[in-house]
C-alpha cells in the first residue's frame, strides 16, 4: 500500500512574498504560486503543463494567421490580398474565441497540475482557485485528486486574512499547513 507523506516544511528560496493586500489579483496569484510551490516540493511529484500547452498551441495558431496575413499583404499589396486578409482575420477571431472557450470550460482556473507516482500507482492532483462574487476577502481553492476512475474533490473557502499579515506578507506556514492537512486527508480518503 502506498504511503504519501505531505510536508508543510518547504525550503525558502526567494524570501517572503509581499503584496498590496488590497489588490485581489496579486493576492490570488501569490496564493496560487505558493500552492504550486507546495505541490512541486512534495515527494514524487512532477508538475505537468498540458493545460498551459493547449493554451499556447491555440494562441500560436491565432498568431500564425496574423503573421500570414501580414506577410501576404507585404508581398501582394492590398487590393490583391483582400480575400486572404479577410480569411485570416476571420480565422484569427475564431481562434481567439476557441481560446476563450478553452480557458473558460477546460482550464477553469486550474493553476497547478501535478502527477505523483508512488509504488506502481499514479495520482493526478489539480488545483483550481477563484474569488467568490462580492466577497473579495475569501479565497476558494478546489483540489482534485484522481486515481484511476475515482475523483475526489475538496473545496476549501478561507479568509485571506489567515494567510497574510497586516503588512501584506504571505505567511506560508499557515497556508502550507492547511494544504498539508487537506492533501493528506484526501489521499487517505482515496484508499477507503
N, C-alpha and C positions, 0 to 999 in steps of 0.2 A: 504494500500500500504506500503510495507516495505521500510525502510529508512536505508541506510548504511552510516555510518559515519567513514571514514578512517581518521586516525590521524597520523601525522608525529612526534608527541611528544611521544617518547619511552624512558622509563627509562633506564639509563645507569647501566649495571650490572657489566661488567668487563672492564671498561675503554675504552681507544682508541685502534683501530686496526691499527697496524703499520706493513708495509710490505716492501720488497725490490721492489721499483716501476719498476724495470726492469725485474722482474720475473712475466711473464704473468700468470702462473698458480696460484701463490699466490694472485695476483691481482684479478683474476676471482673468486677464492674461497672466498676472503674477500667480494666481492660484492654479491656473491651468499648467503653467510651466513647472510649478512646484509638484503638481500631481504627476506630470510626465517624468520629472526627475526621480520622484519616489519609486515609480514603477520600473524605470530603466536601471535603477540601482539594486533591484532585488535579485536574488539568486535565480539563475537560469532564465532570466527574462531578456528578450530581444525585441526592440521596437520595430514594427513593420510600417511601411509608408504607402500601402496600397491605395488608401483613400486619397492621399495627397497626390500620388502619381496619376490617378484618374483625373483629378482636377487639373493638374499640369498638362496632361495629354489634351484635354478639351480646350484649354487655353492656348496651347501651341497650335492646334488646328485653326482656331479663330485668328491667331496672328498670321499664320501662313496664308489664309485667304486675303488678309490685308496686304501682306507683302507681295503676293502675286498680282493683286490689282495695281499696286504702285509700280511694280516692275513692268507690267504690261502697258500701263499708261505712259511710262517713260519711253518705252520702245516704239509704241504706236500712239501718238498724241490723241487727245480727247475725242474728236468725232469718230475716230476709228475704234477706240477702245470702249465705247459707250456700253455695249452689251456685256463685255467682260466685267466692267466696273459694277454694273447693276447686279450681275450674278454673284460677284464676290462680296458686295455689300450685303445682299440678302443672306448669303451663306454665313457671313460674319455674325449677323444678328441672330440667326438660327443657332449658331454655335454658342453665343453668349446666353441665349435662352436655355439651351441644354445645360450649360454650366450652372445657371441659376437653379434649375430643377435638380441637378446633381447635388449641389451644396444644400439645398433645402430638404430633399427627400432621401438621399443616400448617405451623405455625410452627417447630417442632423446635429451639427455642433460637436462631433467627435474630435477630441484633441489628442488622444493617445490610443494607439493600438499596439498591444503587446502580445507576443507569443511566449508562453512559458512551457518548457519541456522538462518534465520530471519523470524519472524512470522511463517507461515507454508510453507515457501519456502526454498529450499536447493540450494546453489550455489557452484560450484566447480571451484576453482582457480588453474591454473597450471602455474608455472614459468619455463621458459627454458632460457638457456644462451649459447652463443657461441662466438667465435672470428672470425672476418672477415678475410679471407685469405689475407695475405700481408698487413694487417692493424692492427698491434698489439695494437695500442692505442685506438681502438674502441671496445666498449662492446655492444653486441647485445642482448637485452633482449626481449623475446617474452612472452606475458602474454595472457593466455586464460581464459575466463570466460564462464562457461557452466551452463545454466539453462534450464532444460527440453531438448528439441531438438535444442535449439538455442545456437550457439557457437560464441562468439565474440573474435577475435584475434587482438592483437595490437603488432606491432613490433617497438621497440624503439632502435635506434642506437645512441650512445652518446660517446663522447670522454671521456676517463677515467680521463683526467685532471680536469674535473669538479668535480669529486668525491674524488680526492686525492690531498693533498697539496704537496709542494716541498720536504718534508721530508718523504713522503710515508705513511702519516697518513690518514685514511679514514675519510672524512668529512661527517658524517652520515646525518646531517640535509639537505644537498643538495640532497643526494640520497633518503632519506625518503620523502622529499617534492615533488620530481619528481614522486615517486611511489604513493604518496597520490593523486596527480593530475590525473595520468593515471588511477588508480583504480576507483576513484570517477567518472571520465568521462566514463569509461567502464560500471560501474554499472548503471549510468544514461542512457546510450545508450541501455542497455538491456531492459529497460522499454518502450522504444519507439516502 
